[in-house]
Amino acid sequence: MGEHEIICREFVELVTEYLEGTLGAETTDLVEQHLVMCDWCRDYLGQFEATVEAVHEIDHEPPPKEMLERLLTTFRAQAWEEDI
């Protein structure tokens, strides 16, 4: 990751930690600066949040960790294919 900015691919890799609030202050600032300027990543974040919310609303046992990991891998792969 660059010292003074991040790119979309880096955001995709950091989105989970960003939402969980586990990024350091400097990285969080860089992510938020990127989100101000990048429509694609704001949309991606919104889709990711909607997916997480939908999964939490299902009245069943939580999905297995492996399933969540596959979903995240799929999101990342799609982002790479779209050449962000």
C-alpha positions as CSV (number, residue, x, y, z in Angstrom):
1,M,0.0,0.0,0.0
2,G,1.3,3.5,-0.8
3,E,2.3,5.8,2.0
4,H,-0.1,8.6,1.1
5,E,-3.0,7.0,-0.7
6,I,-4.6,3.7,-1.5
7,I,-5.9,2.3,-4.8
8,C,-9.2,0.5,-5.4
9,R,-7.6,-3.0,-5.2
10,E,-6.2,-2.1,-1.7
11,F,-9.6,-0.9,-0.6
12,V,-11.2,-4.2,-1.6
13,E,-8.6,-6.0,0.5
14,L,-9.3,-3.7,3.5
15,V,-13.1,-3.4,3.4
16,T,-13.8,-6.0,6.0
17,E,-11.3,-4.6,8.5
18,Y,-12.6,-1.1,7.7
19,L,-16.1,-2.1,8.6
20,E,-15.0,-3.9,11.7
21,G,-13.0,-0.9,12.8
22,T,-9.8,-2.8,13.2
23,L,-7.6,-0.7,10.9
24,G,-5.1,1.7,12.4
25,A,-5.9,5.4,12.4
26,E,-3.6,6.3,9.5
27,T,-5.0,3.5,7.3
28,T,-8.6,4.4,8.2
29,D,-7.9,8.0,7.2
30,L,-6.5,6.8,3.9
31,V,-9.5,4.6,3.2
32,E,-11.9,7.5,4.0
33,Q,-9.9,9.9,1.8
34,H,-10.2,7.3,-1.0
35,L,-13.9,6.9,-0.5
36,V,-14.5,10.6,-0.9
37,M,-13.0,10.5,-4.4
38,C,-14.0,7.0,-5.7
39,D,-17.6,6.3,-6.7
40,W,-16.8,2.7,-7.5
41,C,-15.4,1.9,-4.0
42,R,-18.3,3.8,-2.3
43,D,-20.7,1.6,-4.4
44,Y,-18.7,-1.5,-3.5
45,L,-18.8,-0.6,0.2
46,G,-22.6,-0.1,0.0
47,Q,-23.0,-3.5,-1.7
48,F,-20.8,-5.2,0.9
49,E,-22.7,-3.6,3.8
50,A,-26.0,-4.6,2.2
51,T,-24.8,-8.2,1.9
52,V,-23.6,-8.3,5.5
53,E,-27.0,-6.9,6.6
54,A,-28.9,-9.4,4.5
55,V,-26.9,-12.3,5.9
56,H,-27.6,-11.0,9.5
57,E,-31.3,-10.8,8.8
58,I,-31.7,-14.4,7.8
59,D,-33.5,-16.2,10.6
60,H,-31.1,-19.2,10.7
61,E,-27.9,-20.2,12.1
62,P,-25.1,-17.9,11.0
63,P,-23.4,-19.1,7.8
64,P,-20.3,-21.1,8.3
65,K,-17.0,-19.2,8.4
66,E,-15.9,-21.0,5.2
67,M,-19.0,-19.6,3.3
68,L,-18.3,-16.1,4.4
69,E,-14.7,-16.5,3.3
70,R,-15.8,-17.8,-0.1
71,L,-18.2,-14.8,-0.5
72,L,-15.3,-12.4,0.3
73,T,-13.1,-14.2,-2.2
74,T,-15.8,-13.9,-4.8
75,F,-16.2,-10.2,-4.2
76,R,-12.5,-9.7,-4.6
77,A,-12.3,-11.8,-7.7
78,Q,-15.1,-9.9,-9.3
79,A,-13.4,-6.6,-8.5
80,W,-10.2,-7.9,-10.1
81,E,-12.1,-9.0,-13.2
82,E,-13.7,-5.6,-13.6
83,D,-10.2,-4.2,-13.6
84,I,-10.6,-1.6,-10.9
